Amino acid sequence: MSRVFWTTCMASDRAKAVTTLSRWCTANGTMIGYAPLLDYDMSRKLSEIAEKNGIPNQTEVMGRSTGTNADMISVNREGVRTCTLSVPLRNMHTDVEVLDIKDLESVCNLICEYILSGGIMND
């Protein structure tokens, strides 16, 4: 039986690093992560479900590391299929953290639709 582990993270910028070259922005929906250590099929299925159900989403391409605990979980022992869903926000871990509630709702809706679809178990 496959085991699935959900991990969510908050994608943030740093106050001094805000540029017009930002790869994501708030109010555009959940960010679906793609990285070498993440399960491509799971991320692809999440993207398909989001498109099918009109759930706003963005693609987050990450290099070697996602910066989340998904990195270690995906390779621990026999490994666990993992993916990341991120909520775009600004000023993470500060008193002035800002996010768009619609982005948070899109993450919740996507997780619900993924579970209702049977997730990767139906593939």
N, C-alpha and C positions, 0 to 999 in steps of 0.2 A: 504494500500500500504506500503510495506517495504521501509524503508529509509536506504541508504547505505552511510557511511561516510568513506572516505579514509584518512588515516593518514600515513605519512612516517616518518621515523626517520633514523638517521645515527648511526650505531653501531660502537663504537670506543673502543680502548684500551687506557690505560694510559701509559705514557712512562715508568714508573717504574714497571708496572704490566705485561709487555710482557713476556709470557712464551711459552713453547712448548705445553702447555695444552690448548691453545686457541681453542675455539669451532668453530671459523669461520676464514676465511682468505680472503684477497683480491684476485681478479681474479678468484673467484669461483662462481660469480653471486649473484643475489639478495638473501636476507635472508627473508624467509617467517616465520613470527612469530606465535608461539603457546603459549597460556597462558590462565589461568582460565577466565579472563575477555574478551578474544577475541572470536570471533565466529569460532568454530571449522570447521563447514561446509564451511565457506568462505575460511579459510586457506587451507583446504583440496582441495577445488576446484582450488585454485591458484596453488597448488603443481601439481595437475593433468594437468592443462593447461600448466604449465612450462614443464613438462615431455613430453606431447604430441607435443609441438612445439619446442622442443630442446632448451629451454631457460635455461641457467645455473642458478642453485639455490642451496641454502643451507637452512637447517632447523635451526631456532633459537627458542629454548625452553626457556621460561622465567618463573620465579616463580610467586609470587603473583602479582607483578607489572611489567608493561612493561617499565615504565619510560617515557612514552609519554602521550599526551593528550587523547589517545584512552581509557585509564583507566576510566577517568571521563565521556567521551562521551558514553561509553557502558552502563553506569548505570544511566545517567541523565534522569530524568522524566521516560518515559516508556522504555528508552534505545534505542540504535541504534546498529545494527550489525556492528562490527568493526573488522579490521585486521590490521596488521602492515607489511609493506615491508621496509626492511632496506638496506642501502648501506654500506657494510663493508668499514671502513676507519680507518686511524691512526691519532692520535693527534688532535681529534676534538676540535674545537673552539680555534685553535692556528694559528699562522702565517705559520706553517709548516704542515698543514693538507694535508694528502695524500690519494688519492683513485685511483682505476683503472677505467678508463673511460668505460671499458667493463662492469663493475658491474652496473654503472649508466644506460648504454644502456639496460642491461637486465631487470632492474626495469621498464623502459619505455616500453619495448616490452611486458613485462608481464601485465602491466596495460592495454595496448592497446588490447591484446588478450583477457583479462578478459572482457573488455567492449564489444568487438565484439562477444563474446560467449553469451552475455546476462547476465553475472554474475550469481548471486544467484537467479535471477528472473526466470530462466529456470528450476530450480530444483523443 
